[in-house]
């Protein structure tokens, strides 16, 4: 594997990494869950992720060890640090988030300096508060400790602002091919009403809006993502795209009852979203 996925011949494309943190028998681990368990394997590098992520992970682990910052323990529900999250973009910037079982982060200023020394293009550091007994990684509350709480990414000729919880395809290069193929199948002529179901921050819908759709309506349950999508439409000066929070299936069923037509529906996720309720509303529409 390492011979095939070397840094010399393959782009390190994974632009979002969430490292679980735990105290294992052989010491502090900041890495990945072992197969079928929540035991954390301390991984020094991964050839699928940018080298900046590797440097930031090592710096974060060093900061925890230097200041004896306790990792979270799932059994006792004690300790502080649950995950270390890193997002990168194609211009080389990074955004870091510490997921903590608490409201404050000790030695936060020292962490900022440590991370900035590890990667000079660090854009910001965010604290996420997650004090719930849950396997869900991110909590609902965020605090910006330094810098800004978003990155900007270019995709298919458009700009997108990505906050920590925003969904974005992890492989930007292949995403552009994927969207181009989807739009080829759609065959937009400029007269279509398009629905972007499970739209996230609006990537597919806004690309369709730019490439000829008369009207795009994006639907997404996550209100933070909808807020990002509205901002991204404004950022790209696209006035033919609207976004709303709600269930995509229920929204389309309502459209059918109101006799509002639609010509094209993009589905993302195409599998988990394809339940009987959604497909029934699609047929009705």
C-alpha positions as CSV (number, residue, x, y, z in Angstrom):
1,X,0.0,0.0,0.0
2,X,2.7,2.5,0.9
3,X,4.4,1.8,-2.4
4,X,1.2,2.8,-4.3
5,X,0.1,5.7,-2.1
6,X,3.4,7.5,-1.7
7,X,3.6,11.2,-1.3
8,X,5.6,11.3,-4.6
9,X,2.9,10.0,-6.9
10,X,-0.5,10.6,-5.2
11,X,-2.1,13.7,-3.9
12,X,-2.9,13.6,-0.2
13,X,-6.6,14.4,-0.7
14,X,-8.5,13.8,2.6
15,X,-9.5,17.3,3.6
16,X,-11.2,16.5,6.9
17,X,-9.9,14.2,9.7
18,X,-11.4,13.6,13.1
19,X,-8.9,12.0,15.5
20,X,-10.3,10.3,18.6
21,X,-8.2,10.8,21.8
22,X,-7.7,8.2,24.6
23,X,-5.4,7.1,27.3
24,X,-4.3,3.6,26.2
25,X,-2.1,1.1,28.0
26,X,1.0,2.2,26.2
27,X,0.3,5.9,26.6
28,X,-1.7,8.8,25.1
29,X,-3.2,8.0,21.7
30,X,-4.4,10.5,19.1
31,X,-5.2,8.5,16.0
32,X,-7.9,6.2,14.8
33,X,-10.3,3.6,16.2
34,X,-9.2,0.0,15.8
35,X,-11.5,-2.2,13.9
36,X,-14.9,-2.9,15.6
37,X,-13.8,-1.1,18.8
38,X,-13.3,2.2,20.5
39,X,-9.7,1.4,21.3
40,X,-7.6,4.2,19.8
41,X,-4.5,3.4,17.7
42,X,-1.9,6.1,17.8
43,X,-1.1,6.7,14.1
44,X,1.8,9.0,13.3
45,X,1.0,9.5,9.7
46,X,-1.6,8.5,7.0
47,X,-0.8,8.8,3.3
48,X,-4.4,9.8,2.5
49,X,-4.3,13.0,4.5
50,X,-2.3,16.2,3.9
51,X,1.1,16.5,5.6
52,X,-0.1,19.5,7.5
53,X,-2.6,17.3,9.3
54,X,0.2,14.9,10.3
55,X,2.2,17.9,11.7
56,X,-0.8,19.3,13.5
57,X,-1.7,16.0,15.1
58,X,1.8,15.5,16.4
59,X,1.8,19.1,17.8
60,X,-1.5,18.7,19.5
61,X,-0.5,15.4,21.1
62,X,2.7,17.1,22.3
63,X,0.7,19.9,23.8
64,X,-1.5,17.5,25.7
65,X,1.5,15.6,27.1
66,X,3.4,18.8,28.0
67,X,0.6,20.3,30.0
68,X,-0.9,16.9,31.3
69,X,-4.3,17.7,29.7
70,X,-6.4,14.6,30.4
71,X,-8.2,12.7,27.6
72,X,-11.8,11.7,27.9
73,X,-12.6,8.3,29.2
74,X,-15.9,6.8,27.8
75,X,-16.4,4.4,30.7
76,X,-16.0,6.8,33.6
77,X,-17.1,9.8,31.6
78,X,-14.2,11.8,33.0
79,X,-11.4,13.6,31.4
80,X,-11.5,16.5,28.9
81,X,-10.3,15.9,25.4
82,X,-12.6,13.7,23.2
83,X,-11.4,14.5,19.6
84,X,-9.0,16.6,17.6
85,X,-10.5,17.7,14.3
86,X,-8.6,19.1,11.4
87,X,-10.0,20.5,8.1
88,X,-7.8,21.7,5.2
89,X,-8.4,23.3,1.8
90,X,-6.7,23.3,-1.6
91,X,-4.9,26.5,-0.9
92,X,-3.0,24.9,2.0
93,X,-4.9,26.5,5.0
94,X,-6.1,24.5,8.0
95,X,-8.8,24.9,10.6
96,X,-8.5,23.0,13.9
97,X,-11.2,22.1,16.4
98,X,-10.8,20.6,19.9
99,X,-13.9,18.6,21.1
100,X,-14.0,18.8,24.9
101,X,-16.0,17.4,27.7
102,X,-16.1,20.8,29.4
103,X,-16.5,24.5,28.9
104,X,-12.9,25.7,28.9
105,X,-9.6,24.7,27.5
106,X,-6.5,25.0,29.7
107,X,-3.4,26.5,28.2
108,X,-5.3,27.6,25.1
109,X,-2.9,30.3,24.2
110,X,0.0,27.8,24.3
111,X,-2.0,25.5,22.1
112,X,-2.5,28.2,19.5
113,X,1.2,28.9,19.4
114,X,2.0,25.2,19.2
115,X,-0.3,24.7,16.3
116,X,0.8,27.8,14.4
117,X,4.4,26.7,14.8
118,X,3.4,23.3,13.3
119,X,1.5,24.8,10.4
120,X,2.0,28.5,9.5
121,X,-1.2,28.5,7.4
122,X,-3.4,27.8,10.4
123,X,-6.6,29.8,9.9
124,X,-8.3,29.3,13.2
125,X,-8.8,27.2,16.4
126,X,-12.3,26.4,17.6
127,X,-13.5,24.7,20.8
128,X,-16.5,22.4,20.5
129,X,-18.4,21.6,23.7
130,X,-19.6,18.0,24.0
131,X,-20.5,16.9,27.5
132,X,-23.1,14.3,26.5
133,X,-22.8,10.5,27.0
134,X,-22.9,9.8,23.2
135,X,-20.9,8.5,20.3
136,X,-21.7,11.6,18.3
137,X,-18.4,13.5,17.8
138,X,-19.5,17.1,17.7
139,X,-21.6,18.9,20.3
140,X,-23.9,21.8,19.6
141,X,-21.9,24.7,21.0
142,X,-18.8,26.3,19.5
143,X,-16.4,28.9,20.7
144,X,-13.7,30.4,18.5
145,X,-10.4,30.5,20.5
146,X,-8.3,32.2,17.8
147,X,-8.5,33.3,14.2
148,X,-11.6,32.5,12.2
149,X,-14.1,29.6,12.4
150,X,-14.2,28.7,8.6
151,X,-12.2,27.9,5.6
152,X,-12.9,28.8,2.0
153,X,-12.7,26.2,-0.8
154,X,-12.9,26.4,-4.5
155,X,-15.1,23.8,-6.3
156,X,-16.3,23.7,-9.9
157,X,-15.5,27.4,-10.3
158,X,-17.4,28.5,-7.1
159,X,-16.3,29.4,-3.6
160,X,-17.7,27.7,-0.5
161,X,-17.2,28.7,3.1
162,X,-16.8,25.6,5.3
163,X,-17.4,25.8,9.1
164,X,-16.4,22.9,11.4
165,X,-19.7,20.9,11.2
166,X,-20.3,21.6,7.4
167,X,-20.3,18.5,5.2
168,X,-18.0,18.6,2.2
169,X,-16.8,15.8,0.0
170,X,-13.4,14.7,1.3
171,X,-11.8,14.3,-2.2
172,X,-12.1,17.6,-4.0
173,X,-10.6,16.5,-7.3
174,X,-13.0,13.5,-7.6
175,X,-15.9,15.6,-6.4
176,X,-15.5,17.9,-9.4
177,X,-15.7,14.8,-11.8
178,X,-18.7,13.5,-9.8
179,X,-20.6,16.8,-10.1
180,X,-19.8,17.2,-13.8
181,X,-21.2,13.7,-14.5
182,X,-24.3,14.4,-12.5
183,X,-24.9,17.7,-14.4
184,X,-24.3,15.9,-17.7
185,X,-27.0,13.4,-16.8
186,X,-29.3,16.3,-15.8
187,X,-29.0,17.9,-19.2
188,X,-29.9,21.4,-18.0
189,X,-31.1,23.8,-20.7
190,X,-31.9,26.8,-18.6
191,X,-35.6,26.3,-18.1
192,X,-35.6,23.7,-15.3
193,X,-36.6,23.8,-11.6
194,X,-34.0,21.8,-9.7
195,X,-34.3,20.3,-6.2
196,X,-31.1,19.7,-4.3
197,X,-32.2,17.1,-1.7
198,X,-30.0,16.8,1.4
199,X,-28.2,19.8,0.1
200,X,-25.7,20.4,2.9
201,X,-23.9,23.7,2.3
202,X,-25.4,23.8,-1.2
203,X,-22.5,22.5,-3.3
204,X,-24.5,20.5,-6.0
205,X,-27.4,23.0,-6.1
206,X,-25.1,26.0,-6.5
207,X,-23.1,24.4,-9.3
208,X,-26.4,23.6,-11.0
209,X,-27.5,27.2,-10.5
210,X,-24.3,28.4,-12.1
211,X,-24.5,26.0,-15.0
212,X,-28.0,26.8,-16.3
213,X,-30.8,25.9,-13.9
214,X,-33.7,28.4,-13.9
215,X,-34.4,27.8,-10.3
216,X,-32.7,25.7,-7.6
217,X,-34.3,24.8,-4.2
218,X,-32.1,23.2,-1.6
219,X,-33.5,21.3,1.3
220,X,-31.5,20.2,4.4
221,X,-32.4,19.2,8.0
222,X,-29.2,20.7,9.5
223,X,-29.9,24.4,10.1
224,X,-26.3,25.3,10.4
225,X,-25.7,23.8,6.9
226,X,-28.6,25.8,5.5
227,X,-27.2,28.9,6.9
228,X,-23.9,28.1,5.2
229,X,-25.7,27.4,1.9
230,X,-27.5,30.7,2.0
231,X,-24.2,32.5,2.7
232,X,-22.5,30.5,-0.2
233,X,-25.2,31.6,-2.6
234,X,-24.6,35.3,-1.7
235,X,-20.8,34.7,-1.8
236,X,-21.1,33.5,-5.4
237,X,-23.8,36.1,-6.4
238,X,-26.3,33.4,-7.4
239,X,-29.8,34.8,-7.2
240,X,-31.5,31.7,-8.7
241,X,-30.9,29.5,-5.7
242,X,-33.0,29.2,-2.4
243,X,-32.3,27.0,0.6
244,X,-34.6,26.0,3.4
245,X,-34.5,23.8,6.5
246,X,-36.6,20.7,6.5
247,X,-37.1,17.0,5.6
248,X,-36.6,16.6,1.8
249,X,-39.3,14.0,1.4
250,X,-41.9,16.0,3.3
251,X,-40.9,19.1,1.3
252,X,-41.3,17.4,-2.1
253,X,-44.6,15.9,-1.0
254,X,-45.9,19.4,-0.1
255,X,-44.7,20.6,-3.5
256,X,-46.7,17.9,-5.2
257,X,-49.8,18.8,-3.2
258,X,-49.4,22.4,-4.2
259,X,-49.0,21.5,-7.8
260,X,-45.5,23.0,-7.9
261,X,-43.5,21.3,-10.7
262,X,-39.9,20.2,-10.6
263,X,-37.8,18.9,-13.4
264,X,-34.6,17.5,-11.8
265,X,-33.9,16.2,-8.3
266,X,-30.3,15.7,-7.1
267,X,-30.0,13.3,-4.2
268,X,-27.1,13.3,-1.8
269,X,-27.0,11.0,0.1
270,X,-28.2,8.7,-2.7
271,X,-28.5,5.5,-0.5
272,X,-29.5,6.5,3.1
273,X,-31.8,9.1,1.7
274,X,-33.6,6.7,-0.6
275,X,-36.2,5.4,1.9
276,X,-39.8,4.6,1.0
277,X,-41.1,7.9,2.2
278,X,-38.6,9.9,0.1
279,X,-39.1,7.8,-3.0
280,X,-42.9,8.0,-2.7
281,X,-42.7,11.8,-2.5
282,X,-40.4,11.8,-5.5
283,X,-42.9,9.8,-7.5
284,X,-45.7,12.1,-6.4
285,X,-43.8,15.1,-7.4
